[in-house]
């Protein structure tokens, strides 16, 4: 990657895919958030990912079962059926399937029938449950399983932001989450009014299909109760650590240097189809002291922040993320979003090989 004398990023290697759309076939070889763990139970429910419908339910032992939402007989949606003792029955002709997707009953053939070899469900290459989210990889994944370290920290209190489905591009929303320069402008109604406009120097550390970026800046800490008493200044300092796992799993660890609190924001994007994205977001905080009212206020604030982003992102004409570096103009303030494009470019090339 070259740089001009002005410090502007000139280019990185051109990818096979010049623009990454939500349903790009390469994305099948990655882990994706499919649903929240609280969204499923013992009865089947449908969720859409990459333009395909998946049926999800919990087995009697609590294991999440995921298959394509199509009966192999007449392609009826299995999510309209029902589960009895962990066995899924199709609503059309009553074919039943066990937790492994094998057909165990075809009523029209009687009790002594031999079932066709193809009478089985199609599942994803992998299912992974972590930090309140059920992930699937439709095909053999190249990307690592997503994790959030804060989710296993007993000092952290978790709050889930309501699920949002929006017109948008998953790549563009990932870009937006990693972008530090938009705070004073897009978020002027929430936290951005007091943000410094200049993005200070920061580092990005790459690890395969992951990266971490760290920087510090001044901000107005209106949540600090000691600001009102004069014990702490309004303008304080915080360290932001961004963690990214391809393709659309993002995390922001905010450490307040004066007060010592930590706020972790998880942002998990599901490309529903080429025009829509489902947004899952959770907070983990160690400064709530178990107070549900405080956590609800934090969740409500995050809802307002996301709404500011979506008000802009949902209006983009092109919903695909440019991967060809000549399509956009980049600057040194864009190190995280350039790294996002580089990783997705390399991933698409590998997945298409």
N, C-alpha and C positions, 0 to 999 in steps of 0.2 A: 504494500500500500504506500503510495507516494504522498508527499505534502508540498504545497507551494511555500514560498517564503512568508506568506501571510498566515501560515498555520492551518490553511484549509485542507481538509481531506480531499484528495483528488479522485481515487478510485480503489476498488478492490477487485479481485478476479471476477469476471463476468460469469453468471450462473447459467445452468441449463434452462431454468425457469426465470423469465424476466420479471414476472409479476406473480406473487403467490396469492391465489384465491382460496376461499374457505374450503372448497371441495377438491383442491388439487390432489390427484391420486397419490402423490408422494406422502401426504399426511397420514395415509393408512398405516405407515410403518413407524408410528409414534404413539406414545401414551397420551390419552385425552381424558379430561373430566367428562363423565357421562351424566352423573347425578349426585346429589347430596345423600348421605347415608340415611337421613331422616325422611327422604322422599319415597322410600320403598318399604314394603312390608311383605306379608305372606301371600298377597294377591298380586297378579302381574300388572305392570305399568309400562307404558311406552315412552321412550326417549329417543330423540333424533340426533344423529351425529354424522357429519360428512355426507349429508343427503340420504342417509339410510336410517331406518327405524329399528330400534333394538327393544326387546322385551326383557324386563328385569323383575325379579322377585327374590325373596329370601327363603332359603330352604329351612327346614325345621331346626337345623343346627345353627342357623343364623348366617350361613354363607350366602353371599350374593350370587345369584345365577343370572347369566346374561347370554342371550341368543338373538339372532336376527328375528325380527318380528314378522315371520312368515311361516305358516304351516307348509311343509313340503308337499302336501296333498294338492290343495287348490289355492295356495298362497294367501290364505285368510290371515288377518292380523291376530296373532295369538294373545296380544295384550287385551283383547276383548273377551278372552276366555276366563277361566278361573283355576285356582290351585286347591287341591285337596290333599292334605298330608304331603306337601312338597311336590306333587305331581301336577303338571300343567295340562289342562284339557282345552283343545281348540273349540271355539264356539260354533264352528260351521258343521263339522261331521263328528265331533267328539273324539278325534284322535287324541291320545294322551302321551305325554313325554315325561321321563323322569329327570332328576337333577343333572344327569350327564347328557341330556338331550336325546336319549334313545327312546324310540316308540315302544310303549308297553301296552297299548290297547288301540284296536281299530274296531269299534262296535259293529260296523256293517259286515265284518268277516266272521264274527262269532268268537268263541273262546279258544278254539283249537287252531286258529289261523297261523300261517307263517307270514311274517311281515316283510314287505319289500326291503332290500338292503339300504335303499336310499331314504327310508322312512326315519329320518333323524334330523335333528335341528343343527343349524350352523352357528357355531359360537365364534367369538373373537380369538385372536392368538393368545391373549392374556387378559386377566382381570386382576386389579390391584386396588385394595382399599386402604386409604391413609388419610389422616387429618380431616375426617368428616366427609371425604369425597370418594366415590367409586370411579376408578379409572379403567378404561379398556384400551387395548391396542388391537385394532381390527386385523392387521397383519403382523408378522414377526417384527417387533420394534427394534429400531436402531438407537433410540433415545433411552436414557436411564429412567427408572421409576421415580416419580416426583415425591418429594418429602418436604415437610416443614418441621424443623427441629423444635420450634416453640410448642408444637402440639403435644409433645411428650414431657414438657417442663411443668412440674406440679405447681410452680409459682405463678403460672400464666392462667388467666381467666379468658375463656373463649366466648365470642359473640358472633353470630352469623348474620350477615347482611341478607335481606330478602333477595331471592333469585330474580334476575332481570333478563328478559329476552328482548333484543333490540335489533334494528337494522344496523348492520355494521360488518366490518372486516376484522377477523380475529387477529391478523397480523398488524393491522392499524391500531387496534386497541392495545395490543402488547407494546407497540411502539409508543403509544400515548402514556402508558403506565411508566415506562422507562425514561420518558422525556422530562428533563428537569427545567427546561427553559420556558415551559408554558404556564407554570404556576401563577405568576403575577397577572396573567391575562385571562386564562380560562377560569381560574379559581378566585377571581376578585371578590366574589360573593361569600366565600367561605374562609379559607386560610391564606389566599394569595395576595390580599391587599397590602400586607406588610412584608412580602417577600422581596429580597434583593433581586434585581433583574439579572445581574451578571452571574453566570454559572462559574464557580471557582474551579481550579484544576482538580482533577480526581483521577483515580486509577481504576482500570478494568483488568481483571484477572480471569483468563479463559481456562476452562477444564473440559475438553471434549465438547459436548453439546450443552454445556453449562457455562455461565460466567457469574462473577461477582464484581460489583462496583461500589466503591466507598468514597463518600465526600462529606464535608462538614459545611454548615452555613448558619447564619443568624436568622431567627424567626421570632414572631410575636407569639409567646406562649400564653394564650388567653385561658387555657384550662388550669393553669397553676394557681391554686387558691392563695398562695403567698404573694402573688403580684398585687392583689387588692390590699393587702396589709402593708405593702412596702418592703417586705422582707426580701423579695426577689424582684429584679427588674423585669419589665415586660419583654424587652428584647433579650432573648437567650440564645444558646447555641445547641445544636443537635447534630448527631452523626447519622447519616442515611446510608444503609447498606442494602443495595439491590441484589437480589439473587434470581437468576433466570435459568429455567430448564426448558429446552426446546420440546415442543414448539410453542406452547401457550400457557406455561405454568410460571407465575411470577410472585415474588415476595419482596416486601419492603420492611426492613428492620430499622425502626426509628429509636435511637437512644438519646434521651434528653440529658445533656451533660451536666446541667445545674441541678436538676431534681433527681436524676438517677433512674427514672422510670424508663421502661421499654414498651414500645407499641409495635407489634408485628402485623402487617396487613398482607393477607394472602389474596391473590387475584388469579382466578383460574377460568380460562376462556374455552368455551365449547363451540366450535364451528358447526352450526346446525345445518345450514345449507349455504349456497353461495351469497345469499343476501342477509343472513341472520346469524347472530351470535347469542349464546346464553352465557351470562356472567355470574360466576360464583365468587363470593368474597367473604372472608372471615377475618376477625380481629383476635389477636392474642395480646393481652396486656397484664403487666404485673403491678400496676398502680391503682387497681380498682378496689382492692381490699374486700373482694367478694360482693361488692355492692351492685346488684342487678340494675338499679336505677341509673347509676353512673355508666354501666356498660351499655344500657339501652340508649343513653344520650350519645355515647361514642358511636354506636351503630347508626343512629339517626343522622349524625354528622357525616358519617361515611356515605350514607345514602345520598345526601345533598352533594357531596363531592363527586360521586359517580354520575349523578344527574347532570352536573355541569359538563363533565367530559362527554357524555352521550348526546347532549344537546348539539354538540359540534360534530362528533364522530358519526352520528347517524345521518348527517347531511352530506357527507362526502359523496361526490359523484362516482368515483372509482373506489370500490371497496376492497380491491386487491392491494397487497403490499409490494411496492417496487423493490425488486432485488437487483436489477441492473443499476449499477452506481451512476450511470450517465443520465438517468431519468430525473433525479433530484439534485439539489445543491446541498452539500454537507459542510459543516463547520466543526471546529474543535470542541464545541459545546455538545456535539452529538455523538460522543464516543460510545455510549451505551446502545443507542439506536443503530449505529453503524455495526456494532458487534452483533446485535440481533439479526441484521440483514446478512452479515457474513455467515453466521451459524446456520440460518435457515437456507442460505444459498448452498452451503456445503452439504447440509442434510438432504436437500432436494436432489442434488447431484448423486449422492450415495444411494438414496432410495430409488432413484430411477435407473441405476446401473444394472 
